Amino acid sequence: MSESILQEFRNTGAYLKGHFRLTSGLHSNEYMQCALVLQYPSIAEKFGRELASHFSKCDIVVSPAVGGLIIGHEVARVLGARFLFTERDASTGKMTLRRGFAVHHGETAVVIEDVVTTGGSTRDVIETLQAAGVNVLGAGSIIDRSGGKADLGVPRVALATVEVTAWPADFCPLCRDGIPVEKPGSRPT
């Protein structure tokens, strides 16, 4: 399955090579631009169905905005669950439910993201839900860039697991070589 997922990224031009600053702050010479592959509803539906097959029924599916929105919605559709998303509060940097979204103590949830590198955004969503008394059953992503190493504190699955080289900005060889950095992710910093 992993190779067919990566092939969809290649076929749609969503597997990029260059110098990128990831949402985590790390730098890499490869980037999986999920927005480019998910612009095709048939692919989004297929990925959503495959991710959903790894989870049992739940009350809600929650994704961090912006990257997880499309795939989270697709997973929620298959599971017959409500779909909510969190946004990062500009003043605190914490993930929050806004736009009238509410969760209830005792509800069950699955957290869905497009790409996991360090797992930071997904962990933030999980913590937000758990603080509200939600039972997070697991997490899923299309791509796991950590090579399976990111610990989210809940069971997790990915449609494709890759180990892509990433460096802290201070130790990035591409920066040292003067190659301009691109920031294709959803978080502005």
C-alpha positions in Angstrom: 0.0 0.0 0.0 2.8 2.4 0.9 4.3 2.4 -2.6 0.9 3.0 -4.3 0.3 6.0 -2.0 3.8 7.5 -2.8 3.1 6.8 -6.5 -0.1 9.0 -6.3 2.1 11.8 -4.8 4.6 11.4 -7.7 1.8 11.2 -10.4 0.2 14.5 -9.1 3.5 16.4 -8.7 2.9 16.4 -4.9 6.3 14.8 -4.1 8.7 17.8 -4.2 12.5 18.1 -4.1 14.3 21.2 -3.0 14.9 23.0 0.3 11.9 23.2 2.6 11.2 24.5 6.1 8.7 22.1 7.6 5.9 23.0 10.0 8.0 21.5 12.7 10.7 24.0 12.0 13.1 21.4 10.6 14.5 21.7 7.1 14.4 19.0 4.5 15.3 18.4 0.9 11.9 16.6 0.3 8.3 17.7 0.8 5.0 15.9 0.5 2.5 18.6 -0.6 -0.7 16.9 0.4 -2.8 19.7 -1.0 -1.6 18.9 -4.5 -2.6 15.2 -4.2 -5.9 15.9 -2.3 -7.1 18.4 -5.0 -8.4 15.3 -6.7 -11.6 14.2 -4.9 -11.2 10.6 -6.1 -7.8 10.3 -4.5 -9.0 12.0 -1.3 -11.9 9.6 -1.1 -9.6 6.6 -1.7 -7.1 7.8 1.0 -9.9 8.6 3.4 -11.5 5.1 2.9 -8.2 3.4 3.5 -7.4 5.4 6.6 -10.9 4.9 8.0 -10.5 1.1 7.6 -8.0 1.2 10.5 -10.4 2.6 13.0 -13.6 1.5 14.7 -16.7 3.7 14.9 -16.2 7.0 16.8 -18.2 10.0 17.6 -15.9 12.6 16.1 -13.0 12.9 13.8 -10.8 16.0 14.5 -8.0 17.4 12.4 -5.6 20.3 12.8 -6.2 23.1 10.3 -5.2 23.5 7.6 -3.4 20.4 6.4 -5.7 17.8 7.9 -9.0 19.3 6.8 -9.7 17.4 3.6 -8.4 14.0 4.7 -10.1 14.3 8.1 -13.4 15.1 6.5 -13.1 12.1 4.2 -12.3 9.8 7.1 -15.3 11.2 9.1 -17.6 10.6 6.1 -16.6 6.9 6.0 -16.9 6.5 9.8 -20.2 8.3 9.9 -18.8 10.7 12.5 -19.0 14.4 13.0 -15.9 16.3 11.7 -14.3 19.1 13.6 -11.0 20.9 13.3 -8.8 22.8 15.6 -6.9 26.0 14.9 -3.8 27.4 16.5 -4.5 30.4 18.8 -2.3 33.3 17.6 -1.7 34.6 21.1 -1.0 31.3 22.9 0.1 29.0 20.1 -2.2 26.3 21.5 -4.7 24.3 19.4 -8.3 25.3 20.1 -11.8 24.5 19.0 -13.4 27.6 17.5 -16.2 28.5 15.1 -18.8 27.1 17.5 -17.3 23.6 17.6 -17.8 21.7 20.9 -16.9 18.3 22.2 -18.5 16.5 25.1 -17.0 14.6 28.0 -17.0 10.9 27.2 -17.1 11.2 23.4 -14.7 9.1 21.3 -12.5 10.6 18.7 -9.9 9.8 16.1 -7.4 12.5 15.1 -6.5 12.7 11.4 -3.6 14.6 9.9 -2.1 14.8 6.4 1.6 14.5 7.3 3.3 13.7 10.6 7.0 14.6 11.0 7.5 15.2 14.7 3.8 14.7 15.7 3.6 18.1 17.3 0.4 19.3 15.8 -1.3 16.0 16.2 -0.2 15.8 19.9 -1.6 19.3 20.4 -5.0 18.2 19.1 -5.0 15.1 21.2 -4.2 17.1 24.3 -6.9 19.6 23.6 -9.5 16.8 23.2 -8.3 14.9 26.3 -8.4 18.0 28.4 -12.1 18.2 27.5 -12.7 14.6 28.5 -12.7 13.1 25.1 -11.4 9.5 24.7 -8.9 9.6 21.8 -9.0 6.2 20.2 -6.1 6.7 17.8 -4.5 8.9 15.2 -3.9 8.6 11.5 -2.1 10.3 8.7 -1.5 9.9 5.0 2.2 10.2 5.4 4.5 9.5 8.4 7.8 11.3 7.7 9.2 10.1 11.1 9.9 6.6 9.9 7.5 5.4 12.6 9.3 7.2 15.4 6.8 10.0 16.3 5.1 9.2 19.6 1.6 10.5 19.8 0.6 8.8 23.0 -2.2 6.9 21.2 -2.2 4.1 18.7 -1.6 5.5 15.2 -1.5 4.4 11.5 -0.2 6.0 8.3 -0.8 5.0 4.7 2.8 5.5 3.9 5.8 5.6 6.3 9.0 7.2 5.0 12.1 8.3 6.7 13.1 11.6 5.1 16.2 13.4 6.2 15.5 16.6 8.2 17.8 18.9 10.0 17.4 21.6 12.6 17.7 25.0 10.8 21.1 25.7 12.6 22.6 22.6 11.1 21.0 22.5 7.7 23.6 21.8 4.9 21.2 23.4 2.3 21.2 26.7 4.3 25.0 26.5 4.5 25.2 26.1 0.7 23.0 29.2 0.3 20.0 27.4 -1.3 16.9 29.5 -0.7 14.4 27.9 1.6 10.7 27.4 0.8 7.9 27.3 3.4 5.1 25.3 1.7 3.3 24.2 4.9 0.2 25.7 6.6 1.8 27.3 9.6 3.3 30.7 8.9 6.2 30.5 11.3 
